[in-house]
């Protein structure tokens, strides 16, 4: 009888573990009067509250890549929120993508409001410790999280993958709360050496706790498995780099674990 009970308990536990998995749930939320559609992604096998990460997409809008990155964060024990920066719009060509990105980045106050709407939605989720939130962005999204750090947003840290580094409002001394990690493709023609030098001078002058890592052989969008095909299709210097992607994600994981720990 005892063996039967033990086996039954084991079966129940195995069944519970089988159903415990990373969940991705659509979330409708607001930025003022604008309706946005993001995704909350978390592992329901993790008990209690955990740190959160706002995930900001590339200039294409929310793609399979963005959602995959959020899932990876959930697998690491975080709750990730995929921010909808374009109010549901996506692009399949550089002209439309550039227009969407220009509309967002050309309006700093609007960009901040979009990010803050996602931040607020993430912070109130039942799985999230609202005192431990970071941001992660890719290409345009990397620029977004860097700019949010510059504004003094209440973020523990930001990770910027193959991001543009320029800004119209440089970081001011004592204003930046977030630790900053920039993971750049050293052969990315969109990020010139002079812009890297200017960024480092800006961070140093503002006394920001930051790291800047250059990966030789990597160009723009090196984390995105769809980048190589896009690059060929539109004759742009975009390419996925599996080895650099792996290295950069390892650095990001270490950075976030150290930054978001209690």
N, C-alpha and C positions, 0 to 999 in steps of 0.2 A: 504493500500500500504506500509506504514512504517513498519507494522508488517511483511509483506512478505519480504521486503528488509532485515530486521533484521534477519529473519529466514534464508534467503539465506546466509548472512554473517556468521552466526553461523554454517551453514552446511559446508561452505568453510573452516572455521577455524577447525572444527572437522575433515574434510577430511585431511587437512594439518597435523594435529597432528597425525592422524592415520598412515600417511606415514613417519613421523619423527620417526626414530628408530636407535638403535645401528647398525652400518654397519661394516662388516668385509670384507676387500678387500685384495686379494693377491698382493704381491709386489715382483717383481724380482729385485734384486740389486747385487752389486759386492763387493767382497773383493779381490782386485787385479784382477787376471784372473779367480777367482773362482765365479761361479754364485750361488747366494743364493736365497731362496724363503721364505719370511716371510709374515706377515699379519699386516695390519694397521687396528685398531679397534677404532671407535669413535661414539659418538651420534650426529647425524646431526641436532638434535633439539637444541643443545647448540650453542649459538651465539658467534662469535669471537674466538680469540685464547685462548688456555688453556694449562695447563701443560701437559707434556708428560711423559710416563713411558716405559722404555725398559724392556720387560718381557723375562726372560731367562729360558729355559726349563730344565727338569730333564735329567738324562743320557739316558732315552728312546728316546730322540729327541722330536720334536713337536708332542704333543698328544692332544686329546680332552680336557684333564685337562688344558694344557697350554693355549689353545684358550679360554676356559671357564674363566680362571683367567683374561685374557686380556679383555674379555667382561665385567666382573665385574668392572674393573677399568674404562671402558668406561661409564658404568652406573653411576659411581660416578663423572663423568664430566671430565675425563682425556682422552687424546688420547694415546692408548697403541700400542706398536709395538712388535710383537712376533719375536724375533731374531732367525735366522736359524744358530745355532752354528755348526751344523754337515753337512752343504751343502746338505740338503734334506734327509740325511740318518736317519733312525729310527731303533730301536731294539726291539725285542719282547722277549728277554731272557737276563739274567745278563751277560753272557759271551760276547755277542756282544755289549751290552750297556757299559760294563766295558772297552772294547777295544776302543769304540768311545770316552768315557770320558777321558781315558788315553791319547789318541792321542791329544785331545784338551788341557787338563790341563797340560800335560807334555811339552807343547810348550807355555810358558807364552806370548811370543811376538805374536804368532799366535792367542792365545785366545784374547788378547787385540785388535788385528786387527779385529777379527770377531765382537767383541762387538762394536768397534768404527764404523764399517760399518753400523751396525743397528742403532746406535746413530745418525749418520749423516743422515740416511734415515728418521728417525723420526723427527729430528730437522728441516728438510726442508719442512715437510708437512704443507699444508696451514692452518690447524687447530691448529698448535702448537706454543706456545711461547718458542722459543729455549733457553731462559735464565732460564727456569724452567723445568728441566728434572731430573727424578729420575730413579733408576733401581730397579727391583724386581726379585728375583730368587728363585728357588725351588730345594732343594737337590744340585746337581752339579751346577745348575744355581745360587743358593744362594752363593756358593763358588766363582763363576764368579763375581757376583756383589761386593762381599767383596774384592776380589782382584783388581777390577777396582777402588774401593775407595782407596785402599792402594797405587795405582799408582798415585793418585792425579787427577783422571779423573774429568772433569767438570760436576759433578753431584751434585744436591742439597741434595740428600739423597739416601740411599739404604736400601731395606728391604730384609733380608735373612731368608727364611723359611726352617727349618730343613736342614741347610747347614753344610758342612765340614768347619772347622775353621782354619785348618793349612795353612801355606804358606811358600814358599821358600824365599819370599821377604817381611819381616815385614814392617809395616807402620813406616814411619820416622816422627819425630816431625815436625809439621808445614806443612806437605805435603798433608794431607788428607783434602779435601774440603767438602766432603759429611758428613752429619749426618748419623749415622748408627743405624739400628734397627735389632737385631737378635732375632728370635722367634724359640726357640729350644724345642724339646720334651725331657723332663727330663729323660725319660726312654729309650732314643735312645742309643743302644749299640755301634753305630758307632761314637758317640761323647762322648769321655771319660771325666771324671772330670778333669784330668790333662790338656787336650786340652782346656777345658773351662777356667781353671785358667790361662793357657798360653795366651789365646786370650785376656782375661781381662787385664793382665799385659801389653801386647803389646799395647792395645788401651789406657790404662792409661799413659804409657810411651810416646806415640805419641801425647797425649793430644787430642784424638779424642772425639767428642761429640757423645756418643753412649749409647744405652740401650740394655741390655741382659735380656730376659725373658725366664724362664724355666717353662714348663707346665707339672706338674706331671701326670703320666698315659699315656703320649703321646710318641710314638716311631717314627721311621723314616717314612717320607712321610705322616704325619698325615693330610695334606691338600688334598690329592689325593683320591677321591672316589674309584679309581681302585686299591688302594694300598693293601687292605686286601686280595683280590683275588690273586694279584701278590705274596704277601707274602706266602700264602698257596701253590700256585703253585710251587714256587721255594724254599720253606722252608727258607725264609728270614724274619727278624724282621721288616716287613713293615705292617702298618695298618692305615686305615683312622680313624680319631677321630672327629666326627661331632661337639662335644661341644668345643673341643680345637681349631678346625678349625675356629669356629665362634668367639671365644675369640681372637685368633691371628689376624683374619681379622679385627676385631674391633680396635685392637691396631694399626695395619697397617694403617687403614683409618684415625685414629686420627693423627698418625705420619706424613703421607703424606699431610694431610690437613694443618698441622702446618708448615711443611717444605717447601711446594710449594706455600704457599699463597704469595700474592704480598706484 
